């Protein structure tokens, strides 16, 4: 098992980010964090109207959140 980081995963409902319902998971990368929360393999490319969730690695120097779209 490799090094894992903590990711914050926020769902988008009705066009609004649900920060109060954010989940925190340990994962190797944003893709794995998204899968652990949804149980689905989501795409990181697609139309903005189909945004389902965003994943942010916690810690200083973290990259911007990664957006995932419904397949």
Order of alpha helices (4+ residues) and beta strands (2+ residues): beta-beta-beta-alpha-beta-beta
